[in-house]
C-alpha cells in the first residue's frame, strides 16, 4: 500500500532527525564534481560555484535596493548549512539590509539551524519558518529564491512554483541546484541500458551497495520514493519550471554517471586510484556524448530562472526545454 501524505511527512522528518546517520556523498563525487560540474557552472553563470551564484544574487539585489530590506527565501532549507554560509558572507561583505528566510518542514532541523546560526554569530541576518511548502505563500515581494537540492522532495510543485512566481518581481531570480531525473531517482530505460552494459564488464569491487550493505551482481534500480518524499516528483521538477519561467543560465548533467558517484555504489571508488578516476572519466565522457547527441536527458541541473525571458545561457547547447524527458 502506498504511504499516505501524513505518513510521508512523518517519515521525512524522522529520516533527517539524525543527519550523522545518513550516508555522505563519497570522495569520488568531489573528484567528479570539481573536474566536470564546477567548470560548467562557471561557464554559464560567471560565478565560481553555485554557492557564489547564490551570494552574488542576494548581494546584487541588496545593493540595488539601496539599503531597503532585501530578502532571500530558501525553499526547504533543512539544517540551513548553505544559508548560514551565505549569512557569513553577507556579514563579511558588510551587507546589513539582506535577510535570509529559511522555510523548512522539520522543527528538529530548524532548531538545529537556529543553534548553528547563533553559534556563527549570524542569527540576526536569518529568519526561520516552520512551514509545509505545499500550502505556503510569501507575505512580501522576494528578490531571490534558492532551492538547494530540495525541489525533488516536493509534492505540490505546481502550487509552489505559482507561489514563488507570484512573489517575484521582474528583477527577481530563482536559483536552484537539483535532481531532475525519473521519479524515485530510478533510471530512464535509455540510461539503464548503458548502466547495465557497464555493470557487465566493470570490476566486481564496484558492485557493493553501501546503503543496502549488500553486493549486487546486477544493478539495483531502486525507487527511493516509496517512503518519505525522496524523488517523489523528480521528473516533473524541470518541465513545470519550463512552463512557468524564463531563465538566465542553465547547465544540465548526469544520467549514466550517477550510480558511480553517489552514496550507494560511489563509496567503492577511490579518487586517489588512477584506475577508479579513469573509470569515472570514461563514464562521464560517455554520458556527456549521449547528452549532446540527444540520446539521454540530464538528471541534475544548476540554473537561474526568472519570471520572464533572460539571457538564456546554456552549456553544450543543452537547454532546459531539450532536457525535459517526457514519460
ABEGO torsion letter per residue (X at the ends): XBBBAAAAAAAAAAAAABAAABBBBBAAAAAAAAAAAAAAAAAAAGBABAAAAAAAAAAAAAAAAGGBBBBBBBBGAEAGAAAAAAAAAAAAAGBAABBBBBBBABAAAAAAAAAAAAAAGAAAABBBBBBBAAABBBABBBABBBBBGAAAABABAAAAAAAAAAABBAABBBBBBBBABBBGGBBBAAAAAAAAAAAAABBAAAABBAAAGBBBABBBBBBAAABEABGAAAAAAAAAAAAABBBABBBBBEGAAAAAABAAAAAABBAABAAAAAAAAAAAAAAAAAAAAGABBBABBBBBBBABBBAGBBBGGBBAAAABBBX
